[in-house]
Amino acid sequence: MGFVANGTVPGESVKKDENLRRGNWGNQIEFVLTSVGYAVGLGNVWRFPYLCYRNGGGAFMFPYFIMLVFCGIPLFFLELSFGQFASLGCLGVWKVSPMFKGVGYGMMVVSTYIGIYYNVVICIAFYYFFMSMTNLLPWTYCNNAWNTPDCSGVAGTGRLSANASLANVTATATGMVSSITELVNRTKRTSPSEEYWRYYVLNVSDDIGNFGEVRLPILGCLAISWIVVFLCLIRGVKSSGKVVYFTATFPYVVLTILFIRGITLEGAINGIKYYLTPQWQKILDAKVWGDAASQIFYSLGCAWGGLITMASYNKFHNNCYRDSIIISVTNCGTSVYAGFVIFSILGFMAHHLGVDVSEVADHGPGLAFVAYPEALTLLPISPLWSLLFFFMLILLGLGTQFCLLETLVTAIVDEIGSDWIIKNKTVVTLGVAIMGFLLGVPLTTRAGIYWLLLMDNYAASFSLVIISCIMCICIMYVYGHKSYFKDVEMMLGFPPPIFFRICWRFISPVIITFILIFTVIQYKPITYNEYVFPDWSLIIGFCMAVSSVICIPLYGIYKVATSEGATMLERIKYAVKPDRSWGPALQEHRIGRYAGGPCGAVETCTLKEEGKEKQEEIRLSIQGAAGPRCSSSSLPCA
């Protein structure tokens, strides 16, 4: 069955497919761009390139794309089709099997954790962006009050420590040779960008329990970040759908500009070779396959609830099968492309220092706020390149943050479902944004970086894998794969391809289980440079990880306890049985085994009936003398 550009079946009225109560995307491009912005985040820039070079360069691409095909795209398609079919967020969709609604609560908990610390990373990018509005980047030289005697720069005359006394800074040949030797040996130097990051931006404390004062510049940028997110979501998907035309596309413009500038630099080719040169023997290493599977899983945003939420605003007959392939491939292509941008600049820096690329390569905040900014100081007009780089990071982060906030807001609004809360969704959005800001304040203290890393490592680690695995089992084996395949066929006009049916039932759950086992085996307590996190903080980390997963059994027990039935088995059977309102949200889509049943959202039916007379008047006034139409349908009378 063919589909037109707006995602509807040919011949079907666009007006008829509009969900008047929840709203829909303005067009399908908005959904695709939003989903691309959600999937393509900071990890594509600061994690994938590092994993690639660490796990065999070009050889890593092979397991990476294998995992994309057999796990990434199938899971992406599963979540999109799940949310689109029911037109409900990550809580409402569990009408499919109410006992498993705890999975939806787990997704909300994960999105809450990620939303709190992710916006802190964005606010630091905002801070660096503002600090780049100068003639000389403040992390270029070592002549600042926060620098230590160990500081050695890489740009111009700033190579020597400005904190050294004039007596020690002589122009003798011996002194010059000594300082150059110190410069080349990175293990004995501290870069000005690292000291700017540690001692000025963060003013990091010596322990995770030593919060110290709030860093007011970071707090101000956090407020700006949340205000931007709120304003972009002030009208839900109607406003964010317009913003993503810029936020989801402009990062590619910046990546291309930085790529062209990077490959023209001396030594850039060495960095790219380091990034891509295949080490085929590493393919036999299970760790390489584990890293590939984990990166695909976390990069696409599976089990966060965002994919279900974004798809719930699609029109019912949108071709989400096509969208899942486009978005997943775009996400992975962006990761590969970003690797060229990162390693071309790092290759140039390594050449300038006369060291191996591995000496300057880094990942995570260390790449974004230390290594890459230091490399940019070597370029002419360095503030311009710094502005572009951090503006790109801001946009990449915002694209993900939009969906995280919308996931929470949609879940709350769908769950309460009253007319008031739907009409005042903006108030809910504001309330969630304010709570997110307040919960993020501790991360702007001197110990904030420790808590940020703790949340990043534990809040969304193995819990996501467990949530995704249980979701697959529930849909395929509790609700039933045959029923779900029929639902997808009703929605798309064709059944899921046999490849996806096999992946959903067998291959993807096995890969997810492999990721979980790999995550447990490879577990190591986190560290930050030389700092080792104390045991009590790791316990808090594990509690954060468990807090999302524990929602599943707790809600399951509650549902069984409150279900009808004389025996435990009868209660369980009733608890896993689909709710009477499960199915398409709009009455006109409830055909086949859903015909005659209640709407997926009962209130939608009520609103539809109450407004039918008014809609009919508007429709007739527009049509004029176009001919009579049936009172119960927007299709012409036979």
C-alpha positions in Angstrom: 0.0 0.0 0.0 1.4 3.4 -1.0 1.7 6.4 1.3 1.9 10.1 0.5 4.4 12.6 1.9 2.4 13.5 5.0 2.2 9.9 6.1 -1.4 9.1 5.3 -3.0 6.5 3.1 -3.8 7.9 -0.4 -7.4 9.0 -0.6 -7.9 9.4 3.2 -8.7 12.8 4.5 -5.9 14.4 6.5 -8.6 16.1 8.7 -10.0 12.8 9.7 -6.7 11.4 10.9 -6.1 14.4 13.2 -6.1 13.6 17.0 -7.9 16.7 18.2 -7.2 16.0 21.8 -3.5 15.3 21.8 -2.5 17.0 18.6 -0.1 15.7 15.9 3.1 16.7 14.2 2.6 19.5 11.6 4.1 17.1 9.0 6.2 14.0 9.0 9.4 15.9 8.4 9.1 17.4 11.9 8.8 13.9 13.4 11.9 12.6 11.5 14.0 15.7 12.4 12.9 15.5 16.0 13.8 11.8 16.2 17.1 12.4 14.5 17.8 15.2 17.0 16.8 12.8 19.8 19.0 10.0 18.7 22.0 12.1 17.5 23.4 13.5 20.7 26.7 14.3 22.5 27.6 10.6 22.5 27.9 10.6 18.7 30.7 13.2 19.0 32.5 12.3 22.2 32.0 8.6 22.6 31.8 6.8 19.2 35.1 8.0 17.7 37.0 7.0 20.9 35.4 3.6 20.9 36.2 3.1 17.2 39.9 3.8 17.5 40.2 1.9 20.8 38.5 -1.2 19.3 40.3 -1.7 16.1 39.6 1.4 14.0 37.9 0.4 10.7 37.5 -3.1 11.9 35.1 -1.9 14.6 32.7 -0.7 11.9 31.9 -4.4 11.1 30.5 -5.4 14.5 29.0 -1.9 14.8 26.8 -2.2 11.7 26.0 -5.9 12.4 24.5 -4.8 15.7 22.7 -1.9 14.0 21.0 -4.3 11.6 20.1 -7.0 14.0 19.4 -5.0 17.2 19.3 -1.2 16.6 16.9 -0.8 13.7 14.5 -3.6 14.9 14.2 -2.1 18.4 13.8 1.3 17.0 11.0 0.1 14.7 9.4 -1.8 17.6 9.2 1.3 19.9 8.0 3.6 17.1 5.2 1.3 16.0 4.2 0.7 19.7 3.7 4.4 20.4 2.2 5.2 17.1 -0.4 2.4 17.2 -1.9 3.5 20.6 -1.1 7.3 20.2 -0.1 7.2 23.9 3.1 8.0 25.8 5.4 5.6 27.6 2.8 5.0 30.4 -0.4 4.9 28.4 0.8 2.3 26.0 0.9 -0.3 28.7 -2.8 -0.8 28.3 -1.5 -3.6 26.1 -0.7 -5.5 29.3 -1.4 -3.5 32.5 0.7 -5.6 34.7 3.8 -4.4 32.9 3.0 -0.7 33.3 6.0 -0.5 35.7 8.2 -0.6 32.5 6.7 2.7 31.6 7.4 4.1 35.1 11.0 2.8 34.7 11.3 4.7 31.5 10.1 7.8 33.2 12.7 7.4 36.0 15.5 6.9 33.5 14.4 10.0 31.5 14.3 12.0 34.7 17.9 11.1 35.6 19.2 11.7 32.2 17.3 15.0 31.8 18.8 16.3 35.0 22.4 15.7 34.2 22.2 16.1 30.4 21.1 19.7 30.7 24.1 20.4 33.0 26.4 19.2 30.2 24.5 21.5 27.8 24.9 24.4 30.3 28.7 23.9 30.4 28.7 24.0 26.6 26.7 27.3 26.9 29.4 28.6 29.3 32.2 27.7 26.9 30.3 29.2 24.0 30.0 32.6 25.9 33.7 32.4 27.0 34.6 32.0 23.3 33.3 35.4 22.5 36.7 37.0 22.8 39.8 37.8 20.8 41.9 35.2 22.8 40.5 32.0 24.2 41.0 32.0 28.0 42.5 28.5 27.9 45.2 29.3 25.4 48.1 30.3 27.7 49.3 29.6 31.2 49.5 33.2 32.4 46.2 33.2 34.4 45.6 33.3 38.1 44.2 29.7 38.1 47.2 28.1 36.4 49.7 26.0 38.3 53.5 25.7 37.9 52.9 22.4 36.0 51.0 24.2 33.2 52.6 24.1 29.7 50.7 25.5 26.7 51.0 24.4 23.1 50.3 27.7 21.4 52.9 30.4 20.7 54.9 31.9 23.5 52.6 30.4 26.1 54.5 27.1 26.1 56.2 28.0 29.3 54.5 28.3 32.7 53.6 31.8 33.4 53.6 31.0 37.1 57.3 30.3 37.0 59.4 33.1 38.3 61.4 35.4 35.9 64.6 34.0 37.3 63.6 30.5 36.0 62.5 31.8 32.6 65.9 32.4 30.9 66.7 32.5 27.3 69.5 30.1 27.5 69.6 27.2 25.0 69.6 24.8 27.9 66.4 26.2 29.3 64.7 26.2 25.9 65.6 22.6 25.3 64.4 21.6 28.7 61.0 23.3 28.3 60.5 21.9 24.8 61.3 18.4 26.2 58.7 19.0 29.0 56.2 20.1 26.4 56.6 17.1 24.1 56.3 14.7 27.0 52.5 15.0 27.7 52.7 12.7 30.7 54.7 15.4 32.5 52.6 18.5 31.5 49.2 19.9 32.4 47.6 21.7 29.5 46.1 25.2 30.0 42.7 23.9 28.8 42.7 21.1 31.4 43.6 23.6 34.2 40.9 26.0 32.9 38.4 23.2 33.1 39.4 21.9 36.5 40.4 25.0 38.4 38.4 27.8 36.8 35.2 26.4 35.3 34.5 23.6 37.8 36.9 24.6 40.6 36.5 21.0 41.4 36.6 19.9 45.1 38.7 17.0 46.4 35.8 14.7 47.2 32.3 13.9 46.0 30.9 14.7 49.5 32.6 18.1 49.6 30.0 20.1 47.6 31.5 23.5 48.3 29.8 26.6 46.9 27.6 26.7 43.8 29.4 27.9 40.7 27.3 30.9 39.9 28.3 31.2 36.2 27.4 27.5 35.7 24.1 28.0 37.6 23.2 30.9 35.4 23.9 28.9 32.2 21.8 26.1 33.6 18.9 28.5 34.0 19.4 29.7 30.4 19.5 26.1 29.2 16.2 25.2 30.9 14.5 28.4 29.7 15.5 27.6 26.1 14.2 24.0 26.5 10.9 25.3 28.0 10.3 27.9 25.4 10.9 25.4 22.6 8.3 23.1 24.2 5.9 25.7 25.3 3.3 24.4 22.8 4.5 20.8 22.9 5.3 19.1 19.6 3.7 22.1 17.7 6.5 24.4 18.8 9.4 21.9 19.1 8.5 20.6 15.6 9.3 24.0 14.2 12.5 24.5 16.2 14.0 21.2 15.0 14.2 22.5 11.5 17.3 24.4 12.8 18.5 22.4 15.8 18.6 19.0 14.0 20.1 20.3 10.7 22.6 23.0 11.7 24.9 20.6 13.6 25.6 19.0 10.2 26.6 22.4 8.7 29.0 22.9 11.6 30.4 19.4 11.4 31.0 19.9 7.7 32.8 23.3 8.3 35.0 21.7 11.0 35.7 18.7 8.8 36.8 20.9 5.8 39.0 22.9 8.2 40.4 19.8 9.9 41.5 17.9 6.8 43.4 20.9 5.5 45.7 20.9 8.6 49.1 19.4 8.7 49.0 16.0 10.4 45.3 15.6 10.0 45.7 12.5 7.8 47.6 10.8 10.6 44.7 11.3 13.0 42.2 9.9 10.4 44.5 6.9 9.8 44.6 6.3 13.5 40.8 6.5 13.6 40.1 4.1 10.6 43.1 1.8 10.2 41.6 -1.7 10.8 43.0 -4.1 13.3 41.2 -7.2 12.2 42.5 -9.4 15.0 40.3 -7.4 17.4 37.1 -8.7 15.8 37.7 -11.9 17.7 37.6 -10.0 20.9 34.2 -10.3 22.7 34.8 -6.8 24.2 34.7 -5.2 20.8 31.3 -6.8 20.0 30.1 -5.8 23.4 31.1 -2.2 22.9 29.5 -2.2 19.5 26.2 -3.5 20.8 26.2 -1.1 23.8 27.0 1.9 21.6 24.2 1.1 19.2 21.7 0.5 22.0 22.5 3.6 24.0 23.0 5.9 21.0 19.6 5.2 19.5 17.9 6.1 22.8 16.1 2.7 23.2 14.1 2.2 26.4 14.2 5.9 27.4 10.5 6.3 26.5 11.3 9.1 24.0 10.8 7.0 20.9 7.4 5.9 22.1 6.4 9.4 23.0 7.5 11.0 19.7 5.8 8.3 17.7 2.6 8.8 19.6 2.1 12.2 17.9 2.2 10.6 14.5 -0.8 10.1 12.3 -2.1 6.6 12.6 -1.1 5.5 9.1 2.4 7.0 9.1 5.0 4.7 7.7 7.1 4.4 10.8 8.9 1.4 9.2 10.5 3.7 6.7 11.2 6.3 9.4 13.0 3.8 11.7 15.5 2.9 9.0 16.1 6.5 7.9 16.6 7.7 11.5 18.8 4.8 12.7 21.1 4.9 9.6 21.4 8.7 9.9 22.3 8.4 13.6 25.1 5.9 12.9 26.3 7.8 9.8 26.6 10.9 12.0 28.8 9.0 14.5 31.2 7.9 11.7 31.3 11.4 10.2 31.9 13.0 13.6 35.0 10.7 13.9 36.6 12.3 10.9 36.0 15.8 12.4 37.4 14.9 15.8 40.5 12.9 14.7 41.5 15.3 11.9 41.9 18.0 14.6 43.5 15.7 17.1 45.9 14.4 14.4 47.0 18.0 13.8 47.5 18.6 17.5 49.6 15.4 17.8 51.7 16.5 14.9 52.2 19.9 16.5 53.3 18.3 19.8 55.4 15.5 18.1 53.5 12.8 20.0 51.3 9.8 19.0 47.6 10.5 18.4 46.8 8.2 21.3 48.5 10.7 23.6 45.9 13.4 22.8 42.8 11.2 22.2 40.1 11.3 24.8 36.4 10.8 25.2 33.5 12.2 27.1 33.9 15.6 28.9 37.6 15.2 28.5 37.3 15.4 24.7 34.6 18.1 24.6 36.0 20.5 27.2 39.8 19.7 27.3 41.4 18.0 24.3 39.4 19.5 21.5 39.3 23.1 22.9 43.1 22.8 23.3 43.5 21.8 19.7 41.4 24.7 18.6 43.8 27.2 20.2 46.4 26.2 17.5 44.2 27.4 14.7 44.1 30.9 13.3 40.9 32.7 14.4 40.6 30.1 17.1 37.6 31.8 18.8 35.5 31.4 15.7 36.1 27.6 15.6 35.5 27.4 19.3 32.1 29.2 18.9 31.1 26.8 16.1 32.1 23.7 18.0 30.3 24.6 21.2 27.3 25.8 19.4 27.2 22.4 17.7 27.4 20.7 21.1 24.5 22.9 22.4 22.3 22.0 19.5 23.1 18.3 19.7 22.3 18.3 23.4 19.1 20.3 23.0 17.7 17.9 20.4 17.9 15.1 23.0 16.7 17.3 25.9 13.5 18.3 24.0 12.5 14.7 23.8 13.4 13.8 27.4 11.2 16.7 28.7 8.4 15.9 26.3 8.5 12.2 27.4 7.9 13.2 31.1 5.2 15.8 30.2 3.3 13.5 27.9 3.3 10.6 30.4 1.9 12.9 33.1 -0.7 14.4 30.8 -1.8 11.1 29.3 -2.0 9.5 32.8 -4.2 12.2 34.4 -6.1 12.7 31.2 -8.4 15.4 32.4 -9.6 18.3 30.2 -7.9 20.8 32.5 -4.5 19.3 32.3 -4.6 18.8 28.6 -5.6 22.5 28.1 -2.9 23.5 30.5 -0.1 21.3 29.3 2.2 24.3 29.2 1.8 24.6 33.0 2.9 20.9 33.4 5.9 21.6 31.1 6.9 24.6 33.2 6.6 22.6 36.4 8.7 19.8 35.1 11.3 22.3 33.8 11.5 24.1 37.2 11.9 20.7 39.0 14.6 19.7 36.5 16.5 23.0 37.2 16.3 22.6 41.0 17.4 19.0 40.9 20.3 20.1 38.7 21.6 22.7 41.1 23.8 20.3 43.1 25.6 19.4 39.9 26.7 23.1 39.6 28.6 22.9 42.9 32.4 22.2 43.1 31.6 18.5 43.5 29.1 18.6 40.6 31.3 16.8 38.1 31.6 13.8 40.4 27.8 13.5 40.6 27.4 14.1 36.9 29.7 11.2 36.1 28.0 9.0 38.8 24.6 9.6 37.2 26.0 9.1 33.7 27.5 5.7 34.6 24.7 4.3 36.8 21.4 6.0 36.1 21.1 4.8 32.5 23.3 1.7 32.3 22.1 -1.9 32.8 18.6 -0.7 33.8 18.0 0.4 30.2 18.9 -3.1 29.0 16.6 -4.8 31.4 13.7 -2.4 30.6 14.2 -3.1 26.8 14.4 -6.8 27.3 11.2 -6.9 29.4 9.4 -4.8 26.8 10.3 -7.2 24.0 9.1 -10.2 26.1 5.9 -8.5 27.0 4.9 -7.5 23.5 6.1 -10.7 21.7 5.2 -13.4 24.3 2.7 -11.9 26.7 0.5 -9.8 24.4 1.4 -12.2 21.6 3.5 -11.8 18.4 0.6 -12.7 16.1 -1.6 -10.0 17.7 1.1 -7.4 17.4 1.9 -8.3 13.8 -1.8 -7.8 13.0 -1.8 -4.4 14.8 1.2 -3.3 12.7 -0.4 -4.5 9.5 -3.6 -2.6 10.4 -1.6 0.6 10.9 0.9 0.4 8.0 -1.1 -1.5 5.5 1.5 -4.3 5.3 2.8 -6.8 7.9 6.3 -6.3 9.4 8.9 -7.8 7.1 9.9 -11.3 8.2 13.4 -10.2 9.1 11.9 -7.9 11.8 9.5 -10.5 13.0 12.5 -12.9 13.6 14.5 -10.2 15.2 11.8 -9.1 17.6 11.0 -12.6 18.7 14.5 -14.1 18.9 17.6 -12.2 17.8 17.1 -8.8 19.4 16.3 -10.3 22.9 19.4 -12.5 22.7 21.6 -9.5 21.8 20.0 -7.4 24.6 20.8 -10.3 27.0 24.4 -10.3 25.7 24.7 -6.6 26.3 23.5 -7.1 29.9 25.9 -9.9 30.6 28.7 -7.9 28.9 27.9 -4.9 31.1 28.0 -6.9 34.3 31.3 -8.7 33.3 33.0 -5.5 32.2 31.9 -3.5 35.3 34.6 -1.4 37.0 34.1 1.2 39.7 34.2 4.6 38.1 37.1 7.0 38.6 37.8 10.6 37.6 41.4 11.1 36.7 43.2 9.9 39.8 40.1 10.2 42.0 38.5 7.0 43.2 34.9 7.2 44.1 34.1 6.1 47.7 32.0 3.0 48.4 29.0 5.0 49.7 28.8 7.0 46.4 28.8 3.7 44.4 26.0 2.5 46.6 24.0 5.6 45.7 24.8 4.9 42.0 23.5 1.4 42.2 20.4 2.7 44.0 19.8 5.0 41.0 20.2 2.1 38.6 17.9 -0.1 40.6 15.3 2.6 41.2 14.1 2.4 37.6 14.1 -1.4 37.3 12.3 -1.9 40.7 9.3 -0.1 39.3 8.5 -3.2 37.2 8.0 -5.9 39.9 6.5 -3.4 42.4 3.8 -2.3 40.0 3.3 -5.9 38.8 2.6 -7.0 42.4 0.3 -4.0 42.9 -1.7 -4.8 39.7 -2.0 -8.5 40.5 -3.1 -7.7 44.1 -5.9 -5.3 42.9 -7.1 -7.4 40.0 -10.2 -9.5 39.9 -10.0 -13.2 40.4 -10.5 -15.8 43.1 -7.0 -17.4 42.8 -3.6 -15.9 42.2 -3.5 -17.5 38.7 -6.8 -15.8 37.7 -5.5 -12.5 39.0 -2.3 -12.7 37.0 -4.3 -13.7 33.8 -6.5 -10.7 34.3 -3.6 -8.4 35.0 -1.7 -9.3 31.8 -4.9 -9.2 29.7 -5.1 -6.0 27.4 -7.3 -3.3 28.8 -10.6 -2.8 27.0 -9.5 0.6 25.7 -6.3 -0.8 24.2 -6.0 -0.1 20.5 -6.1 2.9 18.1 -7.0 6.1 19.8 -9.5 7.4 17.2 -12.8 5.6 16.6 -12.4 5.5 12.8 -9.2 3.5 13.1 -10.8 0.8 15.3 -11.6 -1.8 12.7 -11.4 -5.5 12.7 -11.1 -7.0 16.2 -11.2 -3.4 17.6 -14.5 -2.5 15.9 -17.3 -1.5 18.3 -14.9 -1.2 21.2 -14.1 1.9 23.2 -11.6 4.4 21.9 -8.0 4.0 23.0 -8.5 7.3 24.9 -12.1 7.4 26.0 -11.9 11.1 26.4 -11.0 11.4 22.7 -14.3 9.8 21.8 -16.2 12.1 24.1 -14.5 15.2 22.7 -15.1 13.9 19.2 -18.9 13.5 19.8 -19.2 16.8 21.6 -17.5 18.7 18.8 -18.9 16.7 15.9 -21.7 19.2 15.2 -19.4 22.2 15.3 -16.9 20.4 13.0 -19.6 19.5 10.6 -20.7 23.2 10.4 -17.1 24.3 9.6 -16.7 21.5 7.1 -19.9 22.4 5.3 -19.1 26.1 5.2 -15.8 25.4 3.6 -17.1 22.9 1.1 -20.1 25.2 0.1 -21.8 23.6 -2.8 -19.3 20.7 -3.2 -22.0 18.2 -2.7 -23.5 16.3 0.3 -21.4 14.3 2.6 -22.3 11.5 5.0 -23.0 12.7 8.6 -20.8 10.0 10.1 -17.8 10.2 7.9 -15.6 12.7 6.1 -15.8 10.5 2.9 -18.3 11.4 0.2 -21.6 9.5 0.2 -21.8 6.7 -2.2 
